[in-house]
């Protein structure tokens, strides 16, 4: 958190100067064992955006803030989630936390036991498609992570996260 505090400060200032509203957006997410928690992100959408998954919005680009697209493409909007890692509601590696209203994803993860895992900032599904994955494929990758879970596998995932983050590969909005 200390290593990224200066970049986070700069991003926060840019978010604040380029759009009205708070710097952080606190999203209601489904965590371990289906419990809800609040996850911070740098705000990339206008304050009047409906609270649904981005891919469900009609014309999602119209809801983005001036710097929102770049922050999402480079995953810089995710940096405040390090707070969630420190507080114990998230891990560095695990399945990405579902939105509170993504009942299909929550149910599919519960059916495979993936809901027992602490959600992560990055994960096996993240480095194998991110937003481009169909729900069934995402859950299958999350289940594969559950089966292979180990420190070595987590390190492998963290290392493989770098290229998709730097290139924006797999991010649709």
C-alpha positions as CSV (number, residue, x, y, z in Angstrom):
1,X,0.0,0.0,0.0
2,X,2.9,2.4,0.8
3,X,4.5,1.6,-2.6
4,X,1.4,2.7,-4.5
5,X,0.3,5.5,-2.2
6,X,1.8,8.3,-4.4
7,X,0.3,7.0,-7.6
8,X,-3.0,6.6,-5.8
9,X,-2.9,10.2,-4.6
10,X,-2.2,11.4,-8.1
11,X,-5.1,9.2,-9.5
12,X,-7.4,10.5,-6.8
13,X,-6.6,14.1,-7.7
14,X,-7.2,13.4,-11.4
15,X,-10.5,11.7,-10.7
16,X,-11.6,14.6,-8.6
17,X,-10.6,17.3,-11.0
18,X,-12.2,15.6,-14.1
19,X,-15.6,14.8,-12.8
20,X,-18.0,15.7,-9.9
21,X,-18.5,13.3,-7.1
22,X,-16.4,11.3,-4.7
23,X,-13.0,9.9,-5.7
24,X,-13.8,6.4,-4.5
25,X,-16.8,4.3,-5.4
26,X,-17.8,1.8,-2.7
27,X,-19.3,-1.2,-4.5
28,X,-21.5,-3.8,-2.7
29,X,-19.9,-7.2,-3.5
30,X,-20.3,-10.8,-2.6
31,X,-17.4,-12.1,-0.6
32,X,-16.4,-15.4,1.0
33,X,-19.4,-17.6,1.9
34,X,-21.8,-15.2,0.2
35,X,-21.3,-12.4,2.7
36,X,-21.7,-8.9,1.4
37,X,-18.9,-6.4,1.8
38,X,-18.1,-2.9,0.5
39,X,-15.2,-2.8,-2.0
40,X,-13.5,0.5,-2.9
41,X,-12.5,1.4,-6.4
42,X,-11.5,4.7,-8.0
43,X,-14.7,6.1,-9.5
44,X,-14.7,5.6,-13.3
45,X,-18.4,6.1,-13.9
46,X,-20.6,9.1,-13.5
47,X,-22.4,9.4,-10.2
48,X,-25.8,8.8,-11.8
49,X,-24.8,5.5,-13.4
50,X,-27.2,2.6,-12.6
51,X,-25.7,0.0,-10.2
52,X,-25.4,-2.9,-12.6
53,X,-22.5,-4.8,-14.2
54,X,-21.0,-2.5,-16.9
55,X,-21.8,-5.0,-19.7
56,X,-25.5,-4.7,-18.9
57,X,-25.6,-0.9,-19.5
58,X,-26.9,0.3,-22.7
59,X,-24.0,2.3,-24.3
60,X,-21.6,1.9,-21.3
61,X,-19.2,4.4,-22.8
62,X,-21.6,7.3,-22.2
63,X,-21.4,6.7,-18.4
64,X,-17.6,6.8,-18.2
65,X,-15.9,9.8,-16.6
66,X,-13.2,11.5,-18.8
67,X,-10.4,9.3,-17.3
68,X,-12.6,6.3,-16.5
69,X,-11.8,4.4,-19.7
70,X,-8.0,4.7,-19.2
71,X,-8.2,3.8,-15.5
72,X,-10.3,0.6,-16.3
73,X,-8.1,-0.4,-19.2
74,X,-5.0,-0.3,-17.1
75,X,-6.8,-1.6,-14.0
76,X,-5.7,1.4,-12.0
77,X,-9.2,1.7,-10.7
78,X,-8.6,-1.5,-8.7
79,X,-5.7,-0.1,-6.6
80,X,-7.9,0.9,-3.6
81,X,-8.8,-2.8,-3.2
82,X,-5.5,-3.2,-1.5
83,X,-7.4,-1.8,1.5
84,X,-9.8,-4.7,1.3
85,X,-6.8,-7.1,1.2
86,X,-5.4,-5.5,4.4
87,X,-8.8,-5.6,6.1
88,X,-9.2,-9.3,5.2
89,X,-12.3,-9.2,3.0
90,X,-10.2,-9.8,-0.1
91,X,-7.0,-11.6,-1.1
92,X,-4.5,-10.7,-3.8
93,X,-5.5,-13.8,-5.8
94,X,-8.9,-15.4,-5.9
95,X,-12.1,-15.2,-7.9
96,X,-13.2,-11.6,-8.6
97,X,-16.0,-10.6,-6.3
98,X,-19.5,-10.6,-7.9
99,X,-21.7,-7.6,-7.7
100,X,-24.5,-8.0,-5.1
101,X,-27.0,-8.3,-7.9
102,X,-25.2,-10.9,-10.1
103,X,-27.3,-13.8,-8.7
104,X,-26.5,-16.1,-11.6
105,X,-22.8,-15.8,-10.9
106,X,-23.2,-16.1,-7.2
107,X,-25.4,-19.3,-7.5
108,X,-23.0,-20.9,-10.0
109,X,-20.0,-20.3,-7.7
110,X,-21.9,-21.7,-4.7
111,X,-22.8,-24.8,-6.7
112,X,-19.1,-25.4,-7.4
113,X,-17.8,-24.5,-3.9
114,X,-16.0,-21.4,-5.2
115,X,-17.9,-19.2,-2.8
116,X,-15.8,-20.6,0.1
117,X,-12.8,-18.7,-1.4
118,X,-11.9,-15.2,-0.4
119,X,-12.3,-13.0,-3.5
120,X,-9.2,-11.6,-5.1
121,X,-7.9,-8.5,-6.9
122,X,-6.7,-10.9,-9.7
123,X,-7.4,-14.5,-10.4
124,X,-7.2,-17.4,-12.8
125,X,-10.3,-16.2,-14.7
126,X,-8.9,-12.7,-14.8
127,X,-5.7,-13.7,-16.6
128,X,-7.6,-16.1,-19.0
129,X,-10.1,-13.6,-20.5
130,X,-11.4,-11.1,-17.9
131,X,-14.5,-9.4,-19.3
132,X,-14.5,-11.5,-22.5
133,X,-15.5,-14.8,-20.6
134,X,-18.9,-16.2,-20.6
135,X,-20.3,-16.9,-17.1
136,X,-19.9,-20.7,-17.4
137,X,-16.3,-20.3,-18.5
138,X,-15.6,-17.9,-15.6
139,X,-17.0,-20.3,-13.1
140,X,-15.1,-23.2,-14.6
141,X,-11.9,-21.3,-14.3
142,X,-12.7,-20.3,-10.7
143,X,-13.4,-23.9,-9.9
144,X,-10.1,-24.9,-11.5
145,X,-8.4,-22.3,-9.3
146,X,-10.1,-23.8,-6.2
147,X,-8.7,-27.3,-7.1
148,X,-5.2,-26.0,-7.8
149,X,-5.0,-23.4,-5.1
150,X,-1.5,-23.1,-3.7
151,X,1.1,-20.4,-3.0
152,X,3.0,-21.4,-6.1
153,X,-0.1,-21.2,-8.2
154,X,-0.9,-17.8,-6.7
155,X,2.6,-16.5,-7.5
156,X,2.1,-17.8,-11.1
157,X,-1.2,-15.9,-11.4
158,X,0.3,-12.7,-10.0
159,X,3.2,-12.9,-12.5
160,X,0.8,-13.6,-15.4
161,X,-1.4,-10.7,-14.3
162,X,1.2,-8.1,-15.4
163,X,0.8,-8.4,-19.2
164,X,-3.1,-8.2,-19.3
165,X,-2.9,-5.2,-16.9
166,X,-0.3,-3.3,-18.9
167,X,-2.0,-4.1,-22.3
168,X,-5.6,-3.8,-21.2
169,X,-6.2,-7.2,-22.8
170,X,-9.6,-8.7,-22.0
171,X,-11.2,-5.4,-20.8
172,X,-14.3,-4.5,-22.7
173,X,-15.1,-1.1,-21.0
